[in-house]
Amino acid sequence: MKNLVINADDFGFTSDVNAGIVHAHREGVLTSTTLMATGDAFDNAIRLAKENPTHDVG
């Protein structure tokens, strides 16, 4: 079986970007995201990642 992976970039960039990424994950639109460790909302992204353990963050 083939799997489609839909990845969002820039998790951690801003809190608004983070909110959009988490919303898309919760709605089943995306499966993973890449974390921007130098983003202004890095700490917010870490908190959201912990609250959403099924969301793959790399």
Sequence and secondary structure as in RCSB ss.txt:
>XXXX:A:sequence
MKNLVINADDFGFTSDVNAGIVHAHREGVLTSTTLMATGDAFDNAIRLAKENPTHDVG
>XXXX:A:secstr
      EEEEETS HHHHHHHHHHHHTTS SEEEE TTSTTHHHHHHHHHH TTSEE 
